[in-house]
Amino acid sequence: MPTTPDIRLPLLFAAMASFIVLGAYQAVLGPALPVYQQMFTLDTATAGWLISTLGIGSFIGIAGMYFVGHRVTPRLALGAMALGAALLALAPGWITTLGGGILFGMGYGSVATLFNARIMAAFGTRGPAMVSLINALYSVGAIAAPLVFVALGSDPRVIFWVIAGIALLTIIASGPAGRAKAVGVANTSGFRFHVPILVFGALAIGLEVCLTGLAPSALILSGIAPQKAAELLSMFFVAFLIGRLGLTVLANRVPPFAVFGFALGFTALCALGCVFYDPVWFYPPIGAAVGLFFPGFFMTATARMGMDTRVAPVVLGTCHIGAVLSPLVVAALIPQMGDKGFFWLMAGSAGLMALFALAVYRPMIR
């Protein structure tokens, strides 16, 4: 793909807008669920399939990018998101609504794969900082969307029309960058499968999902009131955003695997603080470290595996494996480990990973 300034800037704009939309969509999917449940007279188990459509569609999108990623344009990926959101807004029937969720998920996985790889390639030495920036903006969408959802009357059809509109405007504003295929990116340095970094990534993203999805329940189990637990989760995401924004400054100065290892060590220390002192003080700061997991992993994996268009789908597919399996394992272990068992697990897992990262540090940064 051409990397002249006139292409790079619209590409960056499209990536920034797209990641805000990705964060917004995921954040409002949960609050929208009860509305659809009432609208279609569904039981909770049936309605829960709407949440699953994001993962199902995203996996399809990532798998598709592995095989034909060099042919997919930003406009095509964003178009899938816009059409999926429009179907969710129309909601003519439950099956059609689920189809909209899957279609948006396909665009979601395609956009995440496409922009992470192309921004990294297009900006050269500034690529790591730009990748950190667009991933930080995901958090902006996730923080703002629930507030907008409430301001619009908590009507999911309205918020999904807004999301569809933003996706369409992004297509229009991206100009030539929206139509560009990955001509200059495909197979420029070959595809080098690197198992160690993929294992690190799967485990780290698994920790991330546990520390966001299971932590509220763990906080309540440790004696914290539900409302306070929700507030602590919000503070966690604010720290998450700060961590990613901070990485935009450090990304060109510090090896990404050093950032990744530091984040694991800091997570372990804060989790121990939750065990021995108070989660109220030590859980929210973990967000700053967790925000570094994916950028550190992605940039290291790209450096080790090459800029072939198949690399990003493999990396993001690995994230999905960790995101699916880790919560299942941790959720099964928590009840057997007492009221601070969750944080013991997080501290032990992150600590062991940090030690292994230190042991293989030199080979990873070559």
Disulfide bonds with the S-S distance in Angstrom:
none
